[in-house]
């Protein structure tokens, strides 16, 4: 039986051409974002990198048939997709291994949520778009706005912030990320970004030491918030991490901040699983399903092997159950949730196991574990993420006119969300990729070499 399944994998992957302008994909099951369930796939039309209708005046379609065990999902969108690697105080964006790892895992679009080397990331996009190398779509965030950016000045003026927004918006950024800003700076950022029709998200805090509490940011008009719900539950006498560890998720004040999100249509990206990984929580969710150690350079493997648990790892172990409970409350109340991974490779402050591209599957599993239905979680990682970034007309569902981005897995993930990890084929802009080949091309290349 195992030989038959493996042969089926081989036939599907080898019979798909690398790229053809006009293709029809039949068979298997397709995820429907309206019903949040799978239905029999009669035909998916791929036309010049977009999903078609079948009514196009084309005579040279290439027809490919999937097996009944194949399940087709829209390409995943990671709205907190770091390419960052840091070691000995130096940081850079990895453009060698991470693009392949993201794409291999069905992540066809990434919002970097703060680029360490924006010029390098723009160059990466050009190489991907021109077919020089494989990778997901880079939905640029441009540089951080705040002290997380190396070139940020504490004395930056309002006009300089507006010029910074104008520059990166003009270059094609899809939105911006604030981290380490004060209230006045964040207000200017939001105002100027909205003039360009772009969204703003933020890694905010409790209000401690002139930081911005998410509640303040929502009142300013921020579009999305990362990590912490905020509100009066976060005491401004300590930072958000310290406040979270003892937060009571049954406190009625949590309802206040949740309702503020809902009333203002603000999305919350909990980056839930990363706190479990940093906390080294013993759970099947964090099982290494891909032998991820193989993707690191030998030098990086030695660095990781030498790491021991830090105070931050211990703190995140306390924070994780609190975040589980608050996210479930947020979901039950009808809050808008997005999906992001937040997995930079910080070798000076080790964040536990799990590489970005693989990690979106853990994030989805962590959401299912707290009681969000699997069909809903898939919707969040595709259509809702597209809506949150303002690209729902281009991505998020397998619909005519949208980018021809999708992933093909084995088995129904609504029955078991861990089946999303079985990606064998990824389609981006109508081009087919073998997940296996992409992974092999990335092995041994992530992290510093010496």
Residue, then its C-alpha position, 0 to 999 in steps of 0.5 A: x500500500x505504501x508503495x502505491x501511495x509513494x508512486x502516486x506522489x511521484x506521478x503527480x509531481x513529475x507530470x506537472x510541468x514547471x509552467x504552462x500558461x493554460x492548465x486545467x486541474x481536475x480531481x481531488x477536493x477544493x477548499x471553498x472559502x464561503x462554506x469553509x469546507x471542501x467540495x469535489x473539484x471539477x476543474x480549476x483553470x489557470x490562465x497566465x498566472x491567474x485563476x480563470x473561468x474556463x470560458x476563455x477562448x483557449x484550445x491548448x489547455x493542459x489537463x492534469x488530474x489529482x487523486x481523490x486523496x488530494x486536497x487543494x487549499x488557497x496559498x497560505x498568507x503569513x502576515x508576520x513572516x520574518x526573514x531575519x537572522x541575528x547573531x552576535x548583535x548583527x542582523x540580516x534578512x535571509x534571502x537564500x533559504x527562507x524563500x524556499x522554505x516558505x514556498x515549500x510549506x504552501x506559504x505563497x505570500x509573506x508580509x515581512x512585518x519589518x524588513x532589516x534590509x529593505x533594499x535586499x528584500x526588494x531585490x529578492x522580490x525582483x529575482x522571484x518575480x523574474x524567475x531567477x529563484x523560487x519564493x513566495x510573494x513579498x508583500x513588502x512592509x518596508x523598514x520598521x517604524x520605530x527603534x527596531x530600525x537601525x536608522x531610526x532617530x529618537x529625534x525624528x520629526x513628523x515630516x521625516x516620518x511622513x517622508x519615510x511613509x511616502x518613500x516606501x509606499x511609492x516603492x510598492x509597500x503593502x503596509x507598515x509595521x511599528x515597533x518601538x514608537x511613541x504615541x505621537x510618532x505612531x499617530x503620524x505613521x497611521x495618518x500618512x499610511x492611510x493617505x496611501x490606502x495602506x494598513x499599519x500594524x504594531x508590536x506595541x506594549x503596555x504603556x510602560x516607559x512611554x510605549x503605546x498600549x494597543x488600546x491607544x493605538x486602536x483609538x488612533x486608527x491602527x488596522x492590526x495589532x500583533x501579540x498583545x490585546x492590551x487595554x487596562x489589563x496590561x499594567x503600565x508599571x511593567x512591560x507587556x510580557x511581565x504583565x501577561x504572565x499573571x493576567x486573569x483571562x476571566x477578568x471582565x476588563x478583557x471584554x472591554x478591550x475585545x469589544x474595542x477591537x470589534x467596534x473598530x474592525x481591528x485585526x488581532x494577530x496573536x502569534x500564539x504558537x511562537x510563545x509555546x515554542x519559545x517557552x519550550x512547551x511540551x506539546x505535539x503541536x511543536x513536534x519537529x515534523x520536518x527534521x528542521x535541524x537539517x536546514x541550518x548551516x553546520x555552524x548554526x547547528x552548533x550554536x543552537x546546540x549550545x543554547x540553554x533555557x533563558x529567563x525569557x524562555x521561562x517567561x513565555x512558558x507562563x505566557x502561553x496558556x494565558x494567550x491561549x485563553x485570551x485568544x479563545x475569548x477573542x474568537x468566541x466574541x467575534x473578533x477578527x483574527x489573522x495568522x502570522x508566525x513571528x519566527x526570526x532566527x535570533x541566535x543571541x536570544x534563542x526563541x526555541x525550535x521551529x522555522x518560519x515556513x514550517x511554523x505556520x502549520x504549528x500556528x494553525x494547529x495551536x488555534x485548533x487546539x484552543x477550540x477554533x474549528x479547522x475549517x475556520x482556521x484555514x479561512x483565517x490563514x487565507x481569505x481573512x489574511x488577504x482582507x486584513x492586508x487589503x488584497x482580497x481582490x487578488x488573493x485568499x481564495x481560489x476564485x477567477x481573476x485572483x492570483x493562481x496561488x494554491x497548495x495541494x496536500x494529502x488528506x482532509x485537514x478539517x478532519x485533522x489540521x496536521x494534514x496541512x503539513x503534508x504539502x507535496x505541490x505548491x502553485x504560485x502564479x500558475x507555476x507548479x513547484x515540488x515541495x520536496x525539491x524546494x526543501x532539498x534546495x534549502x537544506x544546510x543554508x539557513x544561518x551564519x556559516x562561521 
